[in-house]
Amino acid sequence: MQAIARWAGHRFHYAWIVIGVTFLIMLITAGTRATPSVMMVPLEEAFGWSRTSISLALSINLALFGLMGPFAAAAMQYFGLRRTVLCALLLLAGGVGLSALMRESWQLWLLWGFVVGTATGATAMTLGAVVVNRWFTQRRGFAMGLLTASTATGQLVFLPLLAAVVERHGWQPVVLIVAVVIAAVIPLVLLLLPERPATLGLHPYGAAHDAPLETAPSQQNPLQMAFAALQRAMPRRDFWLLFFSFFICGATTNGYIGTHFIAMCGDYGLSEVRGAGVLAVMGLFDLLGTTLSGWLSDRYNNRVLLFWYYGLRGLALLYLPSAFGLGYFLGLPVFALFYGLDWVATVPPTVRLTQDVFGHADAPIVFGWIVAGHQLGAAFAALMGGVLRNTLGTYTLATMIAGALCLVAALLVLRIHRPAVAPAAA
C-alpha cells in the first residue's frame, strides 16, 4: 500500500484510489441490494410464497440496512474502517451464498432480511460519508456524488445480467454469482484501503500541508458514540427535517421502485429482463445525474437543489401509471429519463447539509441516523407496496402516494439550515 501511495503521489492524491475502492464496494452492495427485485416472481412461482411474504423479508432488509448506519459509522471510528468493512463483506458473502439452500419463507427473512440487511448497512452510504469526511476537505460534494452514483452503476451492471440468468436458469445461480462477486472484492480492501490518510503519512485532499495529521481513533464505545451523537442532534429542527425528507427519499427509491418496479412491469406484460433493462437505463441516467448533483452541491444552495430533486421525482412518479400505456417513445423511456436523473441525486446535498449543520466530528454518525430514516422509509414502502398490490391487484395507488410524498418532501427541505433573520430595527 505504501509503494502504491508513493507511485500515486507523483501523479494524483491517494484519496482518489480510496474513492475507487469504496465505489466498487458500494457498487457491489447496490447490486446485492437490487438482486431480490429480479427474484420476487421466481420465488413466488418456485415456493408459492405470497408477494406480501417476500416483501416482508425485503422490508426487514431495508430497515436493518438503515438502522446499522450510525452504529457502522461509530464502529469505523472505534474498531477501524478496514476491519468493519471486511467483517461486513464476509458476512454478506456468507449470507447470500447460504440463501441458495433456502426452502422456507423464514429462511428468506433470516438471510435476505437480517443477515444481508445488517451487512449492507456497513458498506453503503454511511461508508461513503465516512470516507469522504476523512479523505477530503475540498471537493467533498463531487466525491460523494461519485460514490453515490455507484448505486446506479450497481443496477446497470447487475440487473440485466441477473435477470437473464433468472430467466434461463432460475433464481439459485443468481445468489451464487452475487456471493462470488462479493468475495472477490475482499482482497482489494486488504491491499488498497488504508485506515485514514495519516496511515500513509498523507493529509486529506485539499488540506494545508502544515495541518496536523489525524492518527488517534476514538476510545469511546461505539454504542455510546452513536447514541451520544443522536442525543446532540435530536433537539435540532434541522435533524428532523433531514430525517423525514430522507425517509421519503428511501420510500420512493429503494423501497418502492427498487423493490417493486420489475414486478410492476410484469403486471403490464413485460418480462423480468425488460423490466430490469428499464431499471438499468435509469441507473445509467442516475450515474450522470448523481455525479452532476455532487458537482452542483459544491457550488449552489443545497436546499434549493433538494427542492428541485424531490419535486421532479414526485412528478415522474405521478406520471408512471400513465407511462405504461403511452407507447415506446412517450411512456417508460420518458419516466426512465426523469426518474433516473433524480434517483439518488438527493444524497450529495443531504450529506453537505449534514456536515454544515453538525460539523466535522458528528456529521458521519448523524448522517448514519439520517440514513436510518431513509431505510425505514424504504422498509415501509417495500412492505406497503406489496400489501396494496395484493389487496387492490394493482400498484397504481401506491405509485400515486409515492409521488405525493415527494412533493411534501420538496417543501420540507426548504426549511433546512435556513439562516436566522435578524429582527428589523425599530
C-alpha positions in Angstrom: 0.0 0.0 0.0 2.9 2.4 0.8 4.5 1.6 -2.5 1.2 2.4 -4.4 0.9 5.6 -2.4 4.4 6.7 -3.4 3.7 5.9 -7.0 0.4 7.8 -6.9 1.9 10.7 -5.1 3.7 11.9 -8.2 0.5 11.7 -10.3 -2.6 12.3 -8.1 -3.7 12.1 -4.5 -4.2 8.7 -3.0 -7.7 9.8 -1.9 -8.9 9.0 -5.5 -7.7 5.4 -5.2 -9.7 5.2 -1.9 -12.7 6.6 -3.8 -12.2 3.9 -6.5 -12.1 1.1 -4.0 -15.1 2.5 -2.0 -17.0 2.9 -5.3 -16.5 -0.8 -6.0 -17.6 -1.8 -2.5 -20.7 0.4 -2.7 -21.4 -0.8 -6.3 -21.5 -4.4 -5.2 -23.6 -3.5 -2.2 -26.1 -1.8 -4.5 -26.1 -4.8 -6.9 -26.7 -7.2 -3.9 -29.5 -4.9 -2.6 -31.1 -4.9 -6.1 -31.0 -8.7 -6.5 -34.3 -9.5 -4.8 -36.2 -7.4 -7.3 -35.4 -10.0 -10.0 -36.1 -12.9 -7.7 -39.5 -11.8 -6.5 -41.6 -13.5 -9.2 -39.4 -16.7 -9.5 -39.6 -17.2 -5.7 -43.4 -16.8 -5.9 -43.5 -19.5 -8.6 -40.9 -21.8 -7.0 -42.3 -21.9 -3.4 -45.8 -20.4 -3.6 -44.8 -17.6 -1.3 -47.1 -14.5 -1.5 -45.9 -11.1 -2.6 -46.5 -9.8 0.9 -44.3 -12.6 2.5 -41.4 -11.8 0.1 -41.9 -8.0 0.7 -41.7 -8.6 4.4 -38.1 -10.1 4.0 -37.1 -7.1 1.9 -38.7 -4.7 4.4 -36.6 -6.2 7.2 -33.6 -5.9 5.0 -34.2 -2.3 4.2 -34.9 -1.4 7.9 -31.7 -3.0 9.2 -29.7 -1.6 6.3 -30.6 1.8 7.6 -30.5 1.2 11.3 -27.0 -0.2 11.0 -25.7 3.1 9.6 -25.0 5.1 12.7 -23.5 2.0 14.5 -21.4 1.2 11.5 -20.0 4.8 11.4 -19.2 4.5 15.1 -17.6 1.1 14.7 -15.4 2.5 11.9 -14.2 5.2 14.3 -13.6 2.7 17.2 -12.5 -0.6 15.5 -11.3 0.9 12.3 -12.7 1.3 8.8 -10.9 -1.7 7.2 -11.9 -4.1 9.9 -15.5 -3.0 9.9 -15.8 -3.3 6.1 -14.0 -6.6 5.9 -16.3 -8.2 8.5 -19.3 -6.8 6.7 -18.2 -8.2 3.3 -17.5 -11.7 4.8 -20.9 -11.7 6.5 -22.6 -10.5 3.3 -20.9 -13.2 1.1 -21.8 -15.9 3.6 -25.5 -14.9 3.9 -26.1 -14.5 0.2 -24.3 -17.8 -0.6 -26.3 -19.8 2.0 -29.6 -18.4 0.6 -29.2 -20.8 -2.3 -30.2 -23.6 0.1 -33.4 -22.0 1.5 -36.7 -23.8 1.2 -38.9 -22.0 3.8 -40.0 -18.4 4.0 -38.4 -17.9 7.4 -35.0 -18.6 5.8 -35.6 -15.8 3.3 -36.5 -13.5 6.2 -33.4 -14.6 8.2 -30.8 -14.5 5.3 -32.0 -11.7 3.0 -33.7 -9.9 5.8 -31.5 -9.9 8.9 -28.1 -11.1 7.6 -27.9 -9.2 4.3 -29.6 -6.1 5.8 -27.1 -5.9 8.6 -24.1 -6.4 6.4 -25.0 -3.9 3.7 -25.7 -1.3 6.4 -21.9 -1.0 6.8 -20.9 -0.9 3.1 -23.3 1.7 1.6 -24.0 5.4 2.1 -22.6 5.6 5.6 -19.3 4.2 4.4 -19.2 6.8 1.6 -19.8 9.6 4.1 -17.0 8.4 6.4 -14.5 8.0 3.6 -15.3 11.5 2.2 -15.2 13.0 5.6 -11.7 11.5 6.3 -10.1 11.9 2.9 -11.4 15.3 1.6 -11.5 18.8 2.8 -12.2 20.1 -0.7 -14.5 18.7 -3.4 -16.5 16.7 -0.9 -19.7 17.1 -2.8 -18.1 15.8 -6.0 -16.5 12.8 -4.2 -19.8 11.9 -2.5 -21.6 12.3 -5.8 -19.2 9.7 -7.4 -19.7 7.3 -4.6 -23.5 7.7 -4.6 -23.5 7.1 -8.3 -22.3 3.6 -7.5 -25.9 2.7 -6.6 -26.9 3.4 -10.2 -23.8 1.6 -11.6 -24.6 -1.4 -9.5 -28.0 -1.6 -11.1 -26.6 -1.0 -14.5 -24.1 -3.8 -14.2 -26.0 -6.4 -12.2 -29.7 -6.3 -13.0 -29.8 -7.1 -16.8 -27.3 -10.0 -16.2 -29.1 -11.4 -13.2 -32.5 -11.1 -14.9 -31.1 -13.1 -17.9 -29.7 -15.7 -15.5 -33.1 -16.0 -13.7 -35.0 -16.3 -17.0 -32.7 -19.2 -18.2 -31.5 -21.0 -15.1 -33.8 -20.0 -12.2 -33.0 -18.0 -9.0 -30.4 -20.2 -7.3 -27.4 -19.5 -9.7 -28.1 -15.8 -9.2 -27.3 -15.8 -5.5 -24.2 -17.9 -6.1 -22.9 -15.4 -8.7 -23.6 -12.5 -6.3 -21.8 -14.3 -3.4 -18.7 -14.9 -5.5 -18.6 -11.3 -6.7 -18.8 -10.1 -3.0 -15.9 -12.4 -2.0 -13.8 -11.2 -4.9 -13.6 -7.6 -3.6 -12.2 -8.6 -0.2 -8.5 -8.8 -1.4 -8.8 -5.3 -2.9 -9.9 -3.9 0.5 -6.9 -5.6 2.2 -4.4 -4.3 -0.4 -5.7 -0.8 -1.2 -8.0 0.6 1.5 -5.9 2.3 4.3 -7.5 3.3 7.6 -7.1 7.1 7.1 -4.7 9.5 5.3 -2.3 9.6 8.2 -1.7 5.8 7.8 0.2 6.7 4.7 1.7 9.9 6.1 -0.7 12.0 4.0 -3.1 14.9 4.6 -6.7 14.8 3.3 -7.2 16.1 -0.2 -7.2 19.9 -0.2 -5.9 20.2 3.4 -3.0 22.5 4.2 0.4 20.7 4.3 1.2 22.0 7.7 -2.1 20.8 9.2 -1.7 18.1 12.0 -2.3 14.5 10.9 -5.3 12.7 12.4 -4.0 9.4 13.8 -5.8 8.5 17.0 -9.0 6.5 16.8 -11.8 7.3 19.2 -11.7 5.5 22.6 -15.4 5.8 23.2 -17.6 2.8 23.0 -19.3 2.6 19.5 -22.8 2.4 21.0 -22.2 5.4 23.2 -20.8 7.3 20.3 -23.8 6.5 18.1 -26.4 7.4 20.8 -24.5 10.5 22.0 -24.4 11.9 18.5 -28.2 11.2 18.2 -28.8 12.9 21.6 -27.0 16.0 20.4 -28.8 16.0 17.1 -32.4 15.4 18.2 -33.2 18.8 19.8 -32.4 20.5 16.5 -35.2 21.0 14.0 -32.7 20.5 11.0 -32.1 16.9 12.1 -35.8 16.1 11.8 -36.2 17.9 8.5 -33.3 15.9 7.1 -34.5 12.7 8.7 -38.1 12.9 7.4 -37.2 14.2 3.9 -34.7 11.3 3.6 -37.4 8.9 4.9 -39.4 9.9 1.9 -36.4 9.6 -0.4 -35.9 6.0 0.7 -39.6 5.2 0.4 -39.7 6.4 -3.2 -36.4 4.8 -4.4 -35.1 1.6 -2.8 -38.3 0.8 -1.0 -40.9 1.2 -3.8 -39.3 1.4 -7.3 -36.2 -0.6 -6.4 -38.3 -3.4 -4.9 -41.5 -3.5 -6.9 -40.7 -2.0 -10.4 -39.8 -5.3 -12.1 -42.9 -7.0 -10.6 -45.0 -3.9 -11.7 -43.8 -4.4 -15.2 -45.0 -8.0 -15.1 -48.5 -6.7 -14.4 -48.3 -5.0 -17.8 -47.0 -8.0 -19.6 -43.3 -7.0 -19.6 -40.7 -9.7 -18.8 -38.2 -9.6 -15.9 -35.4 -8.9 -18.5 -37.4 -6.0 -20.0 -38.2 -4.5 -16.5 -34.5 -4.9 -15.4 -33.5 -3.2 -18.7 -35.6 -0.2 -17.8 -34.1 -0.1 -14.3 -30.6 -0.3 -15.9 -31.4 2.7 -18.1 -32.5 4.6 -15.0 -29.2 3.6 -13.5 -27.3 5.0 -16.5 -29.1 8.3 -16.2 -28.6 8.3 -12.4 -24.9 7.8 -12.9 -24.9 11.1 -14.7 -27.4 12.9 -12.5 -25.8 12.0 -9.2 -22.3 12.9 -10.3 -23.6 16.2 -11.6 -25.5 16.7 -8.3 -22.2 16.3 -6.4 -20.6 18.9 -8.5 -23.6 21.3 -8.1 -23.7 20.8 -4.3 -20.2 22.3 -4.0 -21.4 25.4 -5.8 -25.1 26.1 -5.2 -27.7 26.3 -2.4 -28.3 22.7 -1.4 -31.8 23.3 -0.1 -32.8 24.6 -3.5 -31.2 21.6 -5.2 -33.2 19.2 -3.0 -36.4 21.1 -3.7 -36.0 20.5 -7.4 -34.9 16.9 -7.0 -37.8 15.9 -4.8 -40.3 17.9 -6.9 -39.2 16.4 -10.2 -39.2 12.9 -8.7 -42.7 13.4 -7.5 -43.9 14.5 -10.9 -42.2 11.5 -12.5 -43.9 9.1 -10.1 -47.3 10.6 -10.7 -46.7 10.1 -14.5 -45.7 6.5 -14.1 -49.1 4.8 -14.1 -49.9 6.5 -17.4 -46.4 5.7 -18.9 -47.2 2.0 -19.4 -50.0 2.9 -21.9 -48.3 5.6 -23.9 -46.2 3.6 -26.3 -42.5 3.0 -26.6 -41.3 6.6 -27.0 -43.6 8.6 -24.7 -44.0 6.0 -22.0 -41.4 4.3 -19.9 -38.4 5.9 -21.7 -39.6 9.4 -20.5 -40.1 8.1 -17.0 -36.7 6.4 -17.0 -35.0 9.6 -18.1 -36.6 12.0 -15.5 -36.7 9.5 -12.6 -33.2 8.1 -13.4 -31.5 11.5 -13.4 -33.1 12.0 -9.9 -32.8 8.5 -8.4 -30.2 9.3 -5.7 -29.2 12.8 -6.6 -30.5 13.8 -3.2 -27.6 12.2 -1.4 -24.7 14.7 -2.0 -26.8 17.8 -1.0 -28.1 15.9 2.1 -24.5 14.9 3.1 -23.3 18.5 2.6 -26.2 20.0 4.7 -25.5 17.4 7.4 -21.8 18.5 7.5 -22.8 22.2 7.5 -25.3 21.7 10.4 -23.5 19.2 12.6 -19.8 19.8 12.0 -16.8 17.6 11.1 -16.8 15.3 14.2 -20.5 14.5 14.4 -21.5 14.6 10.7 -20.7 10.9 9.8 -22.6 9.4 12.7 -25.5 11.9 12.4 -25.7 11.1 8.7 -25.9 7.4 9.7 -29.0 8.2 11.7 -30.4 10.2 8.7 -29.7 7.1 6.5 -31.6 5.1 9.1 -34.6 7.3 8.3 -34.0 6.7 4.6 -34.1 3.0 5.0 -37.1 3.0 7.4 -38.9 4.8 4.7 -37.7 2.2 2.2 -38.9 -0.7 4.5 -42.3 1.0 4.9 -42.7 1.4 1.1 -41.4 -2.1 0.3 -44.0 -3.7 2.6 -46.9 -1.4 1.9 -46.3 -1.6 -1.8 -46.7 -5.4 -1.6 -49.8 -5.1 0.7 -51.5 -2.6 -1.6 -50.7 -4.7 -4.7 -52.1 -7.9 -3.0 -55.3 -6.0 -1.8 -56.1 -4.0 -5.0 -54.4 -6.1 -7.7 -52.6 -3.0 -9.0 -49.7 -0.7 -8.0 -51.4 2.5 -9.1 -52.5 3.8 -5.7 -49.1 3.0 -4.2 -47.4 4.9 -7.0 -49.6 8.0 -6.6 -49.0 8.0 -2.8 -45.2 7.9 -3.5 -45.4 10.8 -5.9 -47.4 12.9 -3.4 -44.9 12.2 -0.7 -42.1 13.6 -2.9 -44.0 16.8 -3.3 -44.3 17.1 0.5 -40.5 16.5 0.8 -39.8 19.3 -1.7 -41.5 21.7 0.7 -39.8 20.3 3.8 -36.3 20.7 2.6 -36.7 24.4 2.0 -36.7 24.9 5.8 -33.3 23.0 6.4 -30.4 25.2 7.7 -32.1 28.4 6.9 -30.1 31.4 8.3 -31.8 33.3 11.1 -33.4 36.5 10.1 -32.5 39.4 12.4 -35.5 41.5 13.5 -35.8 44.8 11.9 -34.6 47.8 13.8 -37.3 50.0 15.3 
